[in-house]
Amino acid sequence: MDSVVVGGVRIAYERCGAGQPVVLAGGTGMPPVAWEFCGLRDALVGAGFEVVTYAARGVAPSDAPDAPYSMAELAGDLAGLLDVLELSQVAVVGYSLGSFTAELLARTRPDLVRSAVLMAGAGPITGVVDAVLAAEAELIATTGHLPPAFMRLQTLLSTLPPAVLRDDEEQVRGWLELLGAQEDVWTAPAGAAGQSAASDGWLRDPTRMAALADVDVPVQVLAFEHDLYFPPRAGKMAAEALPCGELAMVSGAAHGGLLTHPVETTAAVLAFLARP
């Protein structure tokens, strides 16, 4: 991957395709290759878009400054990357933490954003997310980092739909193996702690939902039916608060629908971005 330095932090990125630019902002600890793995990047290139993927601060091979991080810093990193690449009027597709980045970028740098997809990351804080954030904060305060076993468990329980977790032992074991192989996605332990702090600060901001009224570009809020973190009811609230928001839902999927239901997710994103 190529890289640029934004505010002293090296951000790694990759560009492919040609056409209207789309940038893909990943979730917590999400390596850029995941966009290729789920097929969305290649589908966008095939549909005539130029696609930029990047590793957020903390995720290898980008730098991992000392924790904590803020969403202002994560959005600033993306803004700086786009400025260096001389890209504007970009469609930003964010997943989970990446949707926080996309939402804030659309609000603070409207010159850069043409439209946005907020996937599995829009709406008010829910009780489940509240509990997860509290657990992460306590672990970081106690141990200084997030233990890999805890992160595997958390990702497993949130990624797969309830019926799969209950009945499909083979798939559960396969995901455990995959998640174990992905423990090296962080540049350093500070990356996981830093991104967790950014999420905590963002989701607990009491002004966040009201600020959606300041996002005046077309926004697709893409929710997954069984998402325990950002369920469709939360996405509906976000879509209604956005001046140009609309809700789309992928049936049967949990928080990890991007990876477990890639065909349906890709179709929803492409349908939205194909509009003039």
C-alpha positions in Angstrom: 0.0 0.0 0.0 1.0 3.6 -0.5 1.0 6.0 2.4 0.7 9.7 3.2 1.5 11.6 6.5 -1.4 13.5 7.9 -0.7 15.6 11.0 2.3 13.4 11.8 0.5 10.1 11.4 1.2 7.8 8.5 -1.9 6.6 6.8 -1.7 3.7 4.4 -4.1 3.6 1.4 -4.7 2.0 -2.0 -6.5 3.3 -5.1 -8.0 1.2 -7.9 -10.5 1.7 -10.7 -11.5 4.9 -12.5 -14.5 7.1 -12.3 -16.4 8.9 -9.6 -14.4 8.4 -6.4 -15.7 6.3 -3.5 -13.7 5.9 -0.2 -14.3 2.9 2.1 -13.9 3.6 5.8 -13.6 0.4 7.8 -14.8 -0.6 11.3 -12.9 -1.1 14.5 -9.6 -3.0 13.7 -10.8 -3.6 10.1 -8.0 -4.1 7.6 -8.5 -2.7 4.2 -8.3 -6.1 2.6 -11.7 -6.9 4.2 -13.3 -4.7 1.5 -11.8 -6.9 -1.1 -12.7 -10.1 0.8 -16.4 -9.2 1.0 -16.4 -8.2 -2.7 -17.7 -4.6 -2.3 -14.4 -3.0 -3.6 -14.3 -5.0 -6.8 -18.0 -4.6 -7.4 -17.6 -0.8 -7.2 -14.7 -0.9 -9.5 -16.7 -3.0 -11.9 -19.5 -0.5 -11.7 -17.2 2.3 -12.9 -16.0 3.9 -9.7 -12.6 4.7 -8.5 -12.2 3.2 -5.0 -9.9 4.3 -2.2 -9.4 2.0 0.8 -7.2 2.8 3.7 -6.1 1.7 7.2 -7.3 4.0 9.9 -4.8 5.0 12.6 -4.0 2.1 14.8 -4.6 -0.5 12.0 -1.6 -2.0 10.3 0.2 -0.8 8.2 -0.8 2.7 9.3 0.8 4.3 12.4 -0.6 3.8 15.9 -0.1 6.9 18.1 -0.6 6.6 21.8 -4.2 6.2 22.9 -6.8 7.6 23.3 -8.0 8.7 19.8 -11.0 10.8 19.0 -13.4 10.8 16.1 -12.2 14.3 15.2 -8.8 12.8 14.7 -10.1 9.8 12.7 -12.2 12.0 10.5 -9.3 14.5 10.2 -7.0 11.6 9.0 -9.5 10.8 6.2 -9.9 14.5 5.3 -6.1 14.9 5.1 -5.8 11.8 2.9 -8.4 13.1 0.5 -6.8 16.5 0.4 -3.4 14.9 -0.4 -5.0 12.8 -3.1 -6.8 15.9 -4.4 -10.2 14.2 -4.2 -13.4 16.0 -3.5 -17.1 15.3 -3.8 -16.4 11.7 -2.8 -19.0 9.1 -1.8 -18.0 7.8 1.6 -19.1 4.3 2.6 -18.5 3.7 6.3 -18.9 0.5 8.2 -19.5 0.6 12.1 -16.6 2.9 13.3 -16.1 3.9 9.7 -19.7 5.2 9.6 -18.9 7.5 12.5 -16.0 8.8 10.5 -18.2 9.2 7.4 -20.9 11.0 9.4 -18.5 13.5 11.0 -16.6 14.1 7.7 -19.9 14.9 5.9 -20.7 17.4 8.7 -17.3 19.1 9.1 -15.9 18.9 5.5 -18.9 19.1 3.2 -16.6 20.1 0.4 -15.2 16.6 0.4 -18.4 14.5 0.6 -21.0 14.0 -2.2 -23.0 11.3 -0.5 -22.5 8.8 2.4 -23.5 5.3 3.4 -23.7 4.7 7.1 -23.6 1.0 7.5 -24.2 -0.7 10.9 -23.3 2.5 12.7 -26.0 5.1 12.8 -28.5 6.0 15.5 -28.6 6.6 19.2 -26.5 4.6 21.7 -28.3 1.4 22.7 -28.1 -0.5 25.9 -26.0 -3.2 24.3 -23.5 -0.8 23.0 -23.5 1.0 26.3 -22.5 -2.2 28.1 -19.8 -3.1 25.5 -18.2 0.4 25.8 -18.2 0.2 29.6 -16.6 -3.3 29.5 -13.9 -2.1 27.1 -13.2 1.0 29.1 -12.8 -1.0 32.3 -10.5 -3.5 30.7 -8.3 -0.8 29.3 -8.2 1.0 32.6 -7.3 -2.2 34.4 -4.9 -3.9 32.0 -3.9 -1.1 29.6 -5.2 -3.0 26.6 -8.1 -5.1 25.2 -7.3 -8.8 25.6 -7.4 -10.7 22.2 -9.7 -13.4 23.7 -12.2 -10.7 24.7 -12.1 -9.1 21.3 -12.6 -12.5 19.6 -15.6 -13.2 21.8 -17.1 -9.7 21.3 -16.7 -9.9 17.5 -18.0 -13.4 17.2 -21.2 -12.7 19.2 -21.9 -9.5 17.3 -21.0 -10.6 13.8 -23.1 -13.8 13.3 -26.9 -14.0 13.3 -28.5 -15.6 16.4 -29.5 -18.8 14.5 -26.0 -19.3 13.3 -24.5 -18.8 16.8 -27.1 -21.3 18.2 -27.2 -24.0 15.5 -24.2 -23.9 13.1 -21.2 -25.1 15.1 -19.1 -25.5 12.0 -19.5 -21.9 11.0 -18.9 -20.6 14.5 -15.7 -22.6 14.7 -14.6 -21.3 11.3 -15.2 -17.7 12.4 -13.2 -18.3 15.6 -10.3 -19.6 13.6 -10.5 -16.6 11.2 -10.7 -14.1 14.1 -7.7 -15.8 15.7 -5.7 -15.3 12.5 -6.6 -11.6 12.4 -5.2 -10.7 15.8 -2.2 -9.0 14.1 -4.4 -6.4 12.4 -3.3 -3.8 15.0 -0.1 -1.8 14.5 0.3 -1.8 18.3 -1.9 -2.4 21.3 -2.5 1.4 21.4 -4.5 1.0 18.2 -7.3 -1.1 19.8 -7.4 1.1 22.9 -7.4 4.3 20.8 -10.2 3.3 18.5 -12.3 2.1 21.5 -11.9 5.5 23.1 -12.9 7.2 19.9 -16.1 5.1 19.7 -16.9 5.8 23.4 -16.5 9.5 23.1 -18.5 9.6 19.9 -21.4 7.5 21.0 -21.8 9.2 24.4 -21.8 12.7 22.9 -25.3 14.1 23.9 -25.3 16.4 20.9 -24.6 13.8 18.2 -28.1 12.9 17.1 -29.2 16.6 16.9 -26.1 17.3 14.7 -27.4 14.9 12.0 -29.6 17.9 10.9 -26.3 19.5 9.7 -25.5 16.7 7.2 -27.1 18.0 4.0 -25.9 15.4 1.5 -27.8 12.2 0.5 -27.2 9.5 3.1 -28.2 5.9 3.1 -28.5 4.4 6.5 -27.9 0.7 6.0 -29.0 -1.5 8.9 -28.8 -5.2 9.5 -31.9 -7.0 10.8 -30.3 -8.7 13.8 -27.6 -6.1 14.6 -27.5 -5.9 18.4 -25.4 -2.7 18.3 -27.2 -0.6 15.7 -30.6 -2.3 15.1 -32.9 -1.1 12.4 -35.0 0.9 14.9 -31.9 3.0 15.7 -31.1 3.4 12.0 -34.7 4.5 11.4 -34.2 7.3 13.9 -31.0 8.4 12.2 -32.5 8.4 8.8 -35.4 10.5 10.0 -33.1 13.0 11.6 -31.0 13.4 8.4 -32.3 16.1 5.9 -31.6 13.7 3.0 -31.6 10.3 4.8 -33.1 7.0 3.8 -33.2 3.6 5.5 -32.3 0.4 3.9 -32.1 -3.0 5.6 -30.4 -6.3 4.9 -32.6 -9.2 6.2 -31.1 -12.0 8.2 -27.8 -10.3 9.0 -26.3 -9.3 12.3 -23.6 -6.6 12.9 -21.2 -8.4 10.6 -23.6 -8.4 7.6 -21.0 -6.8 5.4 -19.1 -10.1 5.6 -21.9 -12.6 6.2 -24.3 -11.2 3.6 -22.0 -9.6 1.0 -24.3 -10.0 -2.0 -27.3 -8.3 -0.4 -25.1 -5.6 1.2 -23.3 -4.8 -2.1 -26.5 -4.6 -4.0 -27.9 -2.1 -1.5 -24.8 0.1 -1.7 -24.5 0.0 -5.5 -28.2 0.9 -5.9 -27.7 3.9 -3.8 -24.5 5.1 -5.3 -25.7 4.6 -8.9 -28.2 7.4 -8.6 -27.3 10.6 -10.4 
